Amino acid sequence: MSITDTLLRSVRDIEPIIRQYASEAERDCKLSSAVARAMQEAGLYRLWRPITLGGFELDPVSGLRIIEAVARIDSAAGWNLQIAVAHDMFAPWFSDRASAEIFHADAIPVGAFNPPRQAVPTDGGYRISGRTSYVSGAHHATAFIGFAHILDDGQIRLDANGLPETRIIAVPASEACIIDNWNTMGMRGSGSHDVEFVDAFIPEHCAAPWVPLETPGAAYVGPLYRLTIWPALAALVAPALGIARAAIDEAIVLLNAKTPAFGNKTLKNSAVAQAQLATAEGKLGASRAFLFETFEEAWQCASAGQSITLAAKGRMQLAMTHAVQECAKAVGLIQEIAGASAIREEYQFAQHFRDVHVIAQHGFINAAKLESVGQILLGVEPEWPFFQY
């Protein structure tokens, strides 16, 4: 049995725990500690961590499949898992010493990147201050990853191009103040609250220049890390796949049992319901296949020692944004099929609808990113800055 199969079996083993606490996460606007602990003990936070640091160093598609499987059970658990796994892909920018300290076997690194925090140089390191929003999984983090601008005498230091000199930083969770303000229409259980630091000290080795990566840390020489940040961005999509899968599965159960009010034909025998169900299944299946095929192609190139091209990055971005948009459309079709049942709390349809549409708004994968993909296809310099990395 492969490592991936073993981890998928571990997901099935902890499914009762995830389901038991799913409503608590939705109510309390944060993932249950019991679920975070179960995923940690199952090794799920280590999907893309280097083998030398106690991880599994899985290929991108295997990682996406495992995140998807968790999200099919509960969106909050899947989202918290992906955000932590994704941040391992930013570890190659740090020094070997920092990587060993931050991304150890039990680590749950999370973070957010906008707005950047302030880093004031001091003896041996930096004093970090600032507040960042949308920090998913904040309550279970061991370290917070993000960006910071260096300040000299209260002024942002500029580089040779006149741009803010930026560091990617890691701050211990013990230094954080979590602002409980995650009040949203969907993805409530993700616990994506604001996190603030006030004059928190980090040693110099826990900050690294945020520039296109040339020489990764010693633990990050495998093919996975030649894909730089792109598996991290794709991880955002996997929960949408899981949510759409769950919605379709629940719709099939409903269609087999429900007879609409004022009718005598079950939904199972409704031509409209049959067609919409098939369309939803097609949208999920086709977009999932495109996403996985694209990242498998990138993986094969990386395994052959090749760096990813701008064209490949554009294709990955297209596959990611397309998948999320199609998942949202698929869940929308399911919402129509379910009828009045879709608004009742004893079903999950309304939550699926809210959750997938919140994911579709994420700045790294929303519909606006198609503009930059089109620019690449037309040979125009893309505006999306992450294509540099």
Helices and strands as residue ranges (DSSP letters): H 3-28, H 33-41, G 44-46, G 51-53, H 60-73, H 75-87, G 88-93, H 96-102, E 109-111, E 117-122, E 125-135, G 138-140, E 143-152, E 155-156, E 166-172, G 173-175, E 177-179, G 188-190, E 193-203, G 204-206, E 207-209, H 223-226, H 230-235, H 238-257, G 267-269, H 271-303, H 310-338, G 339-343, H 349-359, H 369-377, G 385-388
